[in-house]
Amino acid sequence: METAEFQERVWQQAKELFRDMPWRRDTQPYYVLVSEIMLQQTQVDRVTPKFEAFIEAFPTIKALAEADLADVLLLWSGLGYNRRAKFLHQAARMIQDEFGGVFPTTRDGLIKLPGVGENTAGALLAYSFNEPVVFIETNIRTVYFHHFFADDTLVSDKQLREVVAATVDQEHPREWYWGLMDYGTYLKKQGVGRNDKSSHYKRQAPLKGSIREVRGQILRSLSGGERTLSELRADVLADERFDRALAGLQKDGLVAQTSNRLHLAR
């Protein structure tokens, strides 16, 4: 497919499929950072109410930096992958302490932030600063697989980046990537452009029966207040996963112990 034809198709779909989201109405870097971290492995419909509650509680990067981690974890409850909440909290503190409260505007500066990799940095540059950078995530892969790699069985991100770079709209990158995201969501619902074509594809493990399930139960229990170890065991599904889950949460700095009481990290 020629670049012009592809761009015309994406823009057409962008107009028809546009989704209104709070982080699209206001593209300040803080809002985009919160949304991007929340959207990692979580659907938009679950993120939207959490995002709105989070911004109401922590309206600025300064407010988030000054908050206790325990309060951040409480707001995060229900989204899963709670290390993301800690990364976001750490990123806010780094921006305040090391960047003087000013959001970094370069890829190198953004990647220094906890929880921000190449693609999240690219999303921030495109959405907040309207820069025609190249980044990839699952919906973007879906669109390009459908139009450029339909007959391939295994595609690397290196191959994909070359095509993305050649086709990105240089004048309107923010809206371009919004269009790709909405078009990709639509295609996935149609069962086309499957991401298992990607050589980087990893199927998300089911929550039921996982260590992650017990981690979430522990955090929900501690969100109600401090617990002794025996109280915590009695309050969650204390099977053979419990000790590993609790040890992991303590190692990640999400749960701490004072005297004989366990609590959310502060």
C-alpha positions as CSV (number, residue, x, y, z in Angstrom):
1,M,0.0,0.0,0.0
2,E,1.3,3.5,-0.9
3,T,1.9,6.0,1.9
4,A,-0.7,8.5,0.6
5,E,-3.4,5.8,0.3
6,F,-2.6,4.5,3.8
7,Q,-2.7,7.9,5.3
8,E,-6.0,8.7,3.6
9,R,-7.5,5.5,5.0
10,V,-6.3,6.2,8.5
11,W,-7.6,9.8,8.5
12,Q,-11.0,8.5,7.2
13,Q,-11.2,6.0,10.0
14,A,-10.0,8.6,12.6
15,K,-13.0,10.8,11.8
16,E,-15.4,7.9,12.0
17,L,-14.0,6.2,15.1
18,F,-12.8,9.1,17.2
19,R,-13.1,8.4,21.0
20,D,-13.4,11.2,23.4
21,M,-11.1,10.8,26.4
22,P,-10.1,13.2,29.2
23,W,-6.4,13.0,28.3
24,R,-7.2,14.0,24.8
25,R,-9.2,17.0,25.9
26,D,-6.2,18.3,27.8
27,T,-2.9,17.0,26.5
28,Q,-0.6,18.5,29.2
29,P,2.3,16.0,29.9
30,Y,1.1,15.1,33.4
31,Y,-2.3,14.0,32.2
32,V,-0.7,12.0,29.3
33,L,1.8,10.4,31.6
34,V,-0.9,9.3,34.1
35,S,-3.0,7.9,31.2
36,E,-0.2,6.1,29.5
37,I,0.9,4.4,32.7
38,M,-2.6,3.4,33.5
39,L,-3.3,2.1,30.0
40,Q,-0.4,-0.3,30.1
41,Q,-2.2,-3.7,30.0
42,T,-5.6,-2.1,31.0
43,Q,-8.6,-1.2,28.8
44,V,-9.7,2.4,28.2
45,D,-13.2,1.8,29.8
46,R,-11.6,0.7,33.1
47,V,-9.0,3.5,33.0
48,T,-11.3,6.5,32.4
49,P,-13.0,6.6,35.8
50,K,-9.8,5.8,37.6
51,F,-8.0,8.6,35.7
52,E,-10.6,11.1,36.6
53,A,-10.6,10.2,40.3
54,F,-6.8,10.2,40.3
55,I,-6.5,13.7,38.7
56,E,-9.2,15.0,41.2
57,A,-7.1,13.7,44.1
58,F,-3.7,14.7,42.6
59,P,-4.4,17.6,40.2
60,T,-0.7,18.4,39.5
61,I,2.6,16.6,39.3
62,K,3.5,18.5,42.5
63,A,0.5,17.2,44.3
64,L,1.3,13.7,43.3
65,A,5.0,14.1,44.4
66,E,3.9,15.3,47.8
67,A,1.4,12.5,48.4
68,D,2.1,9.4,50.4
69,L,2.6,6.3,48.3
70,A,-0.2,4.6,50.4
71,D,-2.7,7.2,49.2
72,V,-1.6,6.7,45.6
73,L,-2.0,2.9,46.0
74,L,-5.5,3.4,47.4
75,L,-6.5,5.4,44.3
76,W,-4.9,2.8,42.1
77,S,-6.8,-0.1,43.6
78,G,-8.7,-2.1,41.0
79,L,-6.4,-1.3,38.1
80,G,-3.9,-4.1,38.9
81,Y,-0.1,-4.2,38.2
82,N,0.3,-1.9,41.2
83,R,4.0,-1.4,40.6
84,R,2.8,1.1,37.9
85,A,1.4,3.3,40.7
86,K,4.8,3.3,42.5
87,F,6.6,4.1,39.2
88,L,4.2,7.0,38.6
89,H,4.7,8.3,42.1
90,Q,8.5,8.0,41.7
91,A,8.4,9.8,38.4
92,A,6.5,12.7,40.0
93,R,9.1,13.0,42.7
94,M,11.9,12.8,40.2
95,I,10.3,15.6,38.1
96,Q,10.0,17.7,41.3
97,D,13.4,17.0,42.7
98,E,15.7,16.5,39.7
99,F,13.9,18.5,37.0
100,G,12.8,21.4,39.2
101,G,9.2,20.7,38.7
102,V,9.5,21.1,34.9
103,F,8.4,18.1,32.7
104,P,11.3,16.8,30.5
105,T,10.6,17.4,26.8
106,T,13.2,15.1,25.2
107,R,13.1,11.3,24.7
108,D,16.3,10.9,26.8
109,G,14.8,13.0,29.6
110,L,11.5,11.1,29.6
111,I,13.2,7.7,29.6
112,K,14.9,8.6,32.9
113,L,11.5,8.6,34.5
114,P,10.5,5.4,36.3
115,G,8.0,3.3,34.3
116,V,8.7,5.2,31.1
117,G,10.3,3.2,28.3
118,E,10.9,4.0,24.6
119,N,7.3,3.7,23.6
120,T,5.8,5.6,26.5
121,A,8.3,8.4,25.9
122,G,7.3,8.4,22.2
123,A,3.6,8.6,23.2
124,L,4.4,11.6,25.5
125,L,6.3,13.4,22.7
126,A,3.5,12.8,20.2
127,Y,0.5,13.5,22.4
128,S,1.8,16.3,24.6
129,F,4.4,18.0,22.4
130,N,2.9,17.1,18.9
131,E,6.3,15.7,17.7
132,P,6.3,13.3,14.7
133,V,8.2,10.6,16.5
134,V,7.9,6.8,16.1
135,F,6.5,4.6,18.8
136,I,4.6,1.3,18.8
137,E,2.0,-0.3,21.0
138,T,-0.6,-3.0,20.4
139,N,-3.2,-0.9,18.5
140,I,-0.6,0.6,16.3
141,R,0.8,-2.9,15.5
142,T,-2.7,-4.0,14.6
143,V,-3.1,-1.3,12.0
144,Y,0.2,-1.9,10.3
145,F,0.0,-5.6,10.4
146,H,-3.4,-5.4,8.7
147,H,-2.2,-3.1,5.9
148,F,1.5,-3.9,5.4
149,F,2.2,-7.4,6.8
150,A,-1.0,-9.3,6.2
151,D,0.8,-12.2,4.7
152,D,3.7,-12.3,7.2
153,T,3.7,-14.7,10.2
154,L,6.4,-13.1,12.3
155,V,7.2,-9.3,12.3
156,S,9.8,-7.6,14.4
157,D,9.4,-4.1,15.8
158,K,12.5,-3.1,13.8
159,Q,10.6,-3.9,10.6
160,L,7.5,-2.2,11.9
161,R,9.3,1.0,13.0
162,E,10.7,1.5,9.5
163,V,7.1,1.5,8.0
164,V,5.8,3.7,10.9
165,A,8.6,6.2,10.3
166,A,7.8,6.3,6.6
167,T,4.1,6.9,7.0
168,V,3.7,9.1,10.2
169,D,1.9,12.4,9.4
170,Q,4.6,15.0,10.0
171,E,2.2,17.9,10.4
172,H,-0.4,16.4,12.7
173,P,1.3,13.6,14.7
174,R,-0.9,13.9,17.8
175,E,-4.2,13.4,15.9
176,W,-2.5,10.9,13.6
177,Y,-1.6,8.6,16.5
178,W,-5.1,9.1,18.0
179,G,-6.5,7.9,14.7
180,L,-4.2,4.9,14.6
181,M,-5.2,4.0,18.2
182,D,-8.9,4.2,17.5
183,Y,-8.6,2.3,14.1
184,G,-6.5,-0.4,15.8
185,T,-9.1,-0.9,18.5
186,Y,-11.8,-1.2,15.8
187,L,-9.7,-3.8,13.8
188,K,-9.0,-5.9,16.9
189,K,-12.7,-6.1,17.5
190,Q,-13.1,-7.4,13.9
191,G,-10.4,-10.1,14.6
192,V,-7.9,-8.8,12.1
193,G,-4.3,-7.6,12.3
194,R,-3.6,-10.0,15.1
195,N,-0.7,-9.0,17.4
196,D,0.5,-12.6,17.7
197,K,2.3,-11.8,14.4
198,S,4.7,-9.8,16.4
199,S,8.0,-11.4,17.4
200,H,7.7,-9.5,20.7
201,Y,4.2,-10.8,21.4
202,K,3.6,-12.2,24.9
203,R,0.1,-13.4,25.9
204,Q,-1.0,-11.9,29.2
205,A,-1.3,-14.6,31.9
206,P,-4.8,-15.0,33.3
207,L,-5.4,-13.3,36.7
208,K,-7.3,-16.3,38.2
209,G,-4.9,-18.6,40.0
210,S,-1.9,-16.3,39.6
211,I,0.4,-14.7,42.2
212,R,-0.9,-11.4,40.8
213,E,-4.4,-12.3,42.1
214,V,-3.1,-12.7,45.7
215,R,-1.0,-9.6,45.5
216,G,-4.1,-7.6,44.6
217,Q,-6.0,-9.2,47.5
218,I,-3.3,-8.3,49.9
219,L,-3.2,-4.7,48.8
220,R,-7.0,-4.4,49.0
221,S,-6.9,-5.8,52.5
222,L,-4.2,-3.4,53.6
223,S,-6.0,-0.5,52.0
224,G,-8.5,-0.9,54.9
225,G,-5.8,-0.4,57.5
226,E,-2.8,-2.1,59.1
227,R,-2.9,-5.9,59.7
228,T,-0.9,-8.4,61.7
229,L,0.4,-11.2,59.5
230,S,-2.2,-13.6,61.0
231,E,-5.0,-11.0,60.3
232,L,-3.8,-10.5,56.8
233,R,-3.7,-14.3,56.1
234,A,-7.3,-14.6,57.4
235,D,-8.5,-11.7,55.2
236,V,-7.2,-13.0,51.8
237,L,-7.0,-16.2,49.9
238,A,-4.1,-17.6,52.0
239,D,-3.0,-20.6,49.9
240,E,0.5,-21.5,48.8
241,R,0.8,-18.3,46.8
242,F,0.5,-16.0,49.9
243,D,4.1,-16.0,51.1
244,R,5.5,-15.4,47.6
245,A,2.9,-12.6,46.9
246,L,3.6,-10.8,50.2
247,A,7.4,-11.1,49.8
248,G,7.1,-9.7,46.3
249,L,5.1,-6.7,47.5
250,Q,7.6,-6.0,50.2
251,K,10.5,-6.3,47.7
252,D,8.7,-3.9,45.3
253,G,8.3,-1.4,48.1
254,L,4.5,-1.5,48.0
255,V,4.0,-3.1,51.5
256,A,6.0,-2.3,54.6
257,Q,6.1,-3.6,58.2
258,T,6.3,-1.5,61.4
259,S,6.8,-3.5,64.5
260,N,4.4,-6.5,63.9
261,R,2.0,-4.6,61.7
262,L,1.9,-4.7,57.9
263,H,0.7,-1.7,56.0
264,L,0.8,0.0,52.6
265,A,4.2,1.6,52.0
266,R,4.3,5.3,52.8
